[in-house]
Amino acid sequence: MSSASSTYVLTLTCPDRPGLVHAISSWIVDRGGNILDAQQFTDATGGRFFLRVHFESVGEPYEVEALRSDFAPVAERHTMTWGLVVAEAPCRTLVMVSKEGHCLNDLLFRQSIGALNIEIGAVVSNHTALERLARSYDVPFHHVPVTADTKGAAEERMFALVEELDIDLVVLARYMQILSDDACRRLEGRAINIHHSFLPSFKGARPYHQAHARGVKLIGATAHYVTADLDEGPIIEQDVTRVGHQQDPSALVQAGRDVETRVLSRAVGLHAEQRVLLNGTRTVVFP
């Protein structure tokens, strides 16, 4: 949505200095705007300032492209990394999956009832197992097989879809392939992954069976931005659920699926509402 609308979200980060809030609020007021919500954070360690402002036009709606051009000199003056979007515009999303469908099903359902401000433009998978699920929600499905010889071509197909469908966010919803370092760099800050997280950590095959064998009492999940460091990108959301000795490995798998869907949907929702700002290897998340 780049046409006229009435509410907008401005996010920014810059070196901390006096007068930043005044400069931004004055800019909004001078254009006849009204601030609906504002959240800020100063990272004293890094000396950086973070801000999210939701505002409306009191009179005629603004054209968002004109609004961006108008704000650019303010951003340049204060060395800001920033974004300005129409608040109501859904986040154009590409979902990548393999064979497990719990996270995809949850995202499709939440989109269908308006619980997430996203628009899933396509589902991409290296298998065909979830094609029927995607098409049941009238979402295009693209089967892109991945082998050692075709990995590069498969990633280029993904990027072609990102450009063709005007995608803002790529979600790895239990996509069991590792993206190349180049793909991670190209998707920096706009690709989210979900994975289980145990205490202690169990990697490799059948992690829930390993957890059962060790008597794990907490099963968790972590949603984070994708980086070249596998499963170590900036964390957006996490949660845990308790399990006990009476639950067998299959029950632990189901508990893990439940917590994964919750964590991923919350992370996607936060990103879609412009509530997550990168702070080096960490994130600032405004609730």
FENJO-V199342 format. One record per residue. N is the residue number from 0. RES is the residue in three letters. PHI is phi in degrees with one decimal (999 if undefined). OMEGA is omega in whole degrees, -180 to 180 (* if undefined). NEAR is the number of other C-alpha atoms within 8 Angstrom. Layout:
# FENJO-V199342
N&RES&PHI&OMEGA&NEAR + N&RES&PHI&OMEGA&NEAR
This chain:
# FENJO-V199342
0&MET&999&178&5 + 1&SER&-114.2&179&7 + 2&SER&-83.5&-177&6 + 3&ALA&-62.2&175&8 + 4&SER&-150.5&-171&9 + 5&SER&-115.7&179&10 + 6&THR&-129.8&-170&11 + 7&TYR&-143.1&175&12 + 8&VAL&-124.8&176&13 + 9&LEU&-110.0&175&12 + 10&THR&-122.9&-179&13 + 11&LEU&-160.8&170&12 + 12&THR&-141.3&-178&12 + 13&CYS&-163.5&174&11 + 14&PRO&-59.6&-178&10 + 15&ASP&-71.8&178&9 + 16&ARG&-161.5&178&5 + 17&PRO&-63.6&172&4 + 18&GLY&91.3&-177&6 + 19&LEU&-66.4&-179&8 + 20&VAL&-62.5&179&6 + 21&HIS&-63.3&-179&7 + 22&ALA&-61.3&-177&9 + 23&ILE&-75.7&-180&9 + 24&SER&-65.0&177&9 + 25&SER&-64.2&178&8 + 26&TRP&-60.0&180&9 + 27&ILE&-66.7&-178&12 + 28&VAL&-63.8&-179&9 + 29&ASP&-63.2&179&7 + 30&ARG&-101.7&177&6 + 31&GLY&76.3&-178&9 + 32&GLY&-93.4&179&11 + 33&ASN&-131.3&-179&10 + 34&ILE&-76.5&179&11 + 35&LEU&-92.2&-179&8 + 36&ASP&-159.3&178&7 + 37&ALA&-142.2&177&9 + 38&GLN&-132.7&-178&8 + 39&GLN&-138.5&178&8 + 40&PHE&-152.1&174&7 + 41&THR&-113.8&177&9 + 42&ASP&-85.5&-176&8 + 43&ALA&-63.4&-179&6 + 44&THR&-68.0&-178&4 + 45&GLY&-93.1&179&5 + 46&GLY&67.4&-179&9 + 47&ARG&-117.7&-178&11 + 48&PHE&-112.3&-180&12 + 49&PHE&-127.2&-177&13 + 50&LEU&-148.5&169&12 + 51&ARG&-128.0&-180&14 + 52&VAL&-125.7&173&12 + 53&HIS&-105.9&-177&13 + 54&PHE&-138.0&-179&13 + 55&GLU&-127.2&172&11 + 56&SER&-92.0&-178&12 + 57&VAL&-76.8&179&8 + 58&GLY&-98.3&179&5 + 59&GLU&-69.8&178&6 + 60&PRO&-60.9&176&9 + 61&TYR&-85.8&164&10 + 62&GLU&-85.3&-171&10 + 63&VAL&-61.9&179&13 + 64&GLU&-66.2&177&7 + 65&ALA&-66.2&180&8 + 66&LEU&-65.0&178&9 + 67&ARG&-63.0&179&9 + 68&SER&-62.3&-179&8 + 69&ASP&-69.6&-178&7 + 70&PHE&-83.1&-174&9 + 71&ALA&-52.9&179&8 + 72&PRO&-63.7&177&8 + 73&VAL&-63.9&-180&9 + 74&ALA&-62.7&-180&11 + 75&GLU&-65.3&-178&8 + 76&ARG&-62.8&-177&7 + 77&HIS&-108.4&178&8 + 78&THR&55.0&-176&8 + 79&MET&-92.9&161&11 + 80&THR&-98.5&-167&8 + 81&TRP&-148.6&174&9 + 82&GLY&-149.6&179&7 + 83&LEU&-139.6&-176&10 + 84&VAL&-133.1&170&9 + 85&VAL&-72.6&-174&13 + 86&ALA&-60.8&-175&9 + 87&GLU&-80.4&-176&7 + 88&ALA&-69.4&179&8 + 89&PRO&-68.4&178&9 + 90&CYS&-77.3&-179&11 + 91&ARG&-69.5&-167&13 + 92&THR&-126.2&172&14 + 93&LEU&-112.8&-179&14 + 94&VAL&-108.4&179&13 + 95&MET&-113.1&-175&13 + 96&VAL&-139.5&172&16 + 97&SER&-118.0&-179&13 + 98&LYS&-111.7&-178&8 + 99&GLU&-84.2&-170&8 + 100&GLY&-107.7&-173&10 + 101&HIS&-64.8&-180&8 + 102&CYS&-71.6&177&13 + 103&LEU&-61.1&-179&10 + 104&ASN&-58.7&-180&9 + 105&ASP&-64.6&180&10 + 106&LEU&-64.8&179&10 + 107&LEU&-62.4&-180&11 + 108&PHE&-65.8&-179&8 + 109&ARG&-62.7&175&10 + 110&GLN&-62.6&-174&13 + 111&SER&-66.0&-179&8 + 112&ILE&-102.2&177&6 + 113&GLY&77.6&-179&7 + 114&ALA&-80.5&175&7 + 115&LEU&-126.7&180&11 + 116&ASN&-85.8&179&13 + 117&ILE&-130.4&173&11 + 118&GLU&-132.9&-177&9 + 119&ILE&-78.6&-177&12 + 120&GLY&-80.4&-180&11 + 121&ALA&-169.5&171&11 + 122&VAL&-115.7&179&14 + 123&VAL&-116.5&-179&13 + 124&SER&-145.3&174&15 + 125&ASN&-86.9&174&10 + 126&HIS&-134.6&-179&10 + 127&THR&-105.4&-172&8 + 128&ALA&-59.8&-173&7 + 129&LEU&-106.4&-180&12 + 130&GLU&-61.2&-178&8 + 131&ARG&-61.9&179&7 + 132&LEU&-61.9&-179&8 + 133&ALA&-61.1&-177&13 + 134&ARG&-70.6&176&10 + 135&SER&-66.5&175&7 + 136&TYR&-102.0&-179&8 + 137&ASP&59.4&177&6 + 138&VAL&-105.7&180&11 + 139&PRO&-58.8&-179&9 + 140&PHE&-118.6&-180&11 + 141&HIS&-122.9&177&8 + 142&HIS&-87.5&-179&9 + 143&VAL&-125.8&-179&10 + 144&PRO&-60.6&-179&9 + 145&VAL&-128.9&170&9 + 146&THR&-129.2&179&6 + 147&ALA&-58.6&-178&5 + 148&ASP&-83.2&-175&6 + 149&THR&-110.1&-176&9 + 150&LYS&-57.3&-180&9 + 151&GLY&-61.8&180&7 + 152&ALA&-65.8&179&7 + 153&ALA&-64.0&179&11 + 154&GLU&-67.7&178&10 + 155&GLU&-65.5&176&8 + 156&ARG&-64.5&177&9 + 157&MET&-60.8&-178&9 + 158&PHE&-67.2&176&8 + 159&ALA&-63.5&177&8 + 160&LEU&-68.0&177&10 + 161&VAL&-57.7&-180&11 + 162&GLU&-73.5&-177&8 + 163&GLU&-62.3&-176&7 + 164&LEU&-96.6&179&8 + 165&ASP&55.9&-175&8 + 166&ILE&-80.9&177&14 + 167&ASP&-96.4&-172&9 + 168&LEU&-140.7&174&11 + 169&VAL&-109.1&-179&13 + 170&VAL&-114.2&175&12 + 171&LEU&-91.3&-174&12 + 172&ALA&-94.9&-174&12 + 173&ARG&66.8&173&13 + 174&TYR&-85.7&-170&9 + 175&MET&-91.6&173&6 + 176&GLN&-132.8&179&4 + 177&ILE&-91.1&178&5 + 178&LEU&-73.2&179&8 + 179&SER&-67.7&177&7 + 180&ASP&-58.5&-180&8 + 181&ASP&-65.3&179&6 + 182&ALA&-63.5&179&9 + 183&CYS&-62.2&179&12 + 184&ARG&-65.9&-179&9 + 185&ARG&-68.5&-179&6 + 186&LEU&-103.6&-175&10 + 187&GLU&-54.0&178&10 + 188&GLY&78.2&180&7 + 189&ARG&-139.4&173&9 + 190&ALA&-138.8&-177&12 + 191&ILE&-116.8&177&14 + 192&ASN&-119.6&177&14 + 193&ILE&-126.3&174&14 + 194&HIS&-150.9&178&10 + 195&HIS&-69.9&175&10 + 196&SER&-141.2&-178&9 + 197&PHE&-112.6&167&12 + 198&LEU&-121.2&-4&7 + 199&PRO&-72.5&-176&5 + 200&SER&-83.4&176&6 + 201&PHE&-126.1&-179&8 + 202&LYS&-111.4&178&5 + 203&GLY&90.1&-174&5 + 204&ALA&-73.2&173&4 + 205&ARG&50.1&-178&6 + 206&PRO&-63.0&-179&9 + 207&TYR&-71.4&175&9 + 208&HIS&-69.1&175&8 + 209&GLN&-64.1&180&9 + 210&ALA&-64.9&179&11 + 211&HIS&-63.5&-179&11 + 212&ALA&-64.8&-179&7 + 213&ARG&-96.3&178&6 + 214&GLY&69.1&-179&8 + 215&VAL&-60.2&-179&13 + 216&LYS&-107.6&179&7 + 217&LEU&-129.1&173&10 + 218&ILE&-117.6&-176&16 + 219&GLY&-134.6&177&14 + 220&ALA&-146.2&-180&16 + 221&THR&-130.4&172&16 + 222&ALA&-109.4&-175&15 + 223&HIS&-148.9&174&15 + 224&TYR&-72.5&-177&14 + 225&VAL&-78.1&173&16 + 226&THR&-135.8&179&12 + 227&ALA&-68.1&175&10 + 228&ASP&-81.8&-171&6 + 229&LEU&-54.5&176&8 + 230&ASP&58.0&-178&9 + 231&GLU&-125.7&-180&9 + 232&GLY&-74.4&-180&12 + 233&PRO&-54.1&-174&12 + 234&ILE&-80.3&178&12 + 235&ILE&-100.6&-174&12 + 236&GLU&-152.6&176&11 + 237&GLN&-145.5&174&10 + 238&ASP&-160.7&178&9 + 239&VAL&-136.7&172&9 + 240&THR&-137.9&-178&9 + 241&ARG&-82.9&175&7 + 242&VAL&-132.8&-177&11 + 243&GLY&-137.2&-175&8 + 244&HIS&-66.3&-177&6 + 245&GLN&-78.9&-178&4 + 246&GLN&-94.1&179&9 + 247&ASP&-84.3&-177&8 + 248&PRO&-55.7&-180&9 + 249&SER&-65.7&177&7 + 250&ALA&-68.1&177&8 + 251&LEU&-66.4&177&13 + 252&VAL&-59.9&-180&9 + 253&GLN&-65.2&177&8 + 254&ALA&-61.7&178&11 + 255&GLY&-64.6&178&12 + 256&ARG&-61.0&-179&10 + 257&ASP&-61.8&-178&8 + 258&VAL&-71.8&177&13 + 259&GLU&-63.1&-180&15 + 260&THR&-64.3&180&11 + 261&ARG&-63.1&-176&8 + 262&VAL&-66.1&-178&15 + 263&LEU&-65.1&-179&15 + 264&SER&-63.6&178&11 + 265&ARG&-65.3&180&9 + 266&ALA&-63.3&179&13 + 267&VAL&-63.1&179&11 + 268&GLY&-62.4&179&11 + 269&LEU&-62.9&179&12 + 270&HIS&-64.7&-177&9 + 271&ALA&-63.7&179&12 + 272&GLU&-94.5&177&8 + 273&GLN&60.4&-178&10 + 274&ARG&-103.0&-178&11 + 275&VAL&-118.8&177&11 + 276&LEU&-119.7&-179&12 + 277&LEU&-75.8&178&10 + 278&ASN&-134.5&-175&7 + 279&GLY&67.7&179&6 + 280&THR&-88.3&179&7 + 281&ARG&-119.3&175&8 + 282&THR&-129.8&166&12 + 283&VAL&-105.7&-176&9 + 284&VAL&-117.4&177&9 + 285&PHE&-89.8&-177&7 + 286&PRO&-70.8&*&4
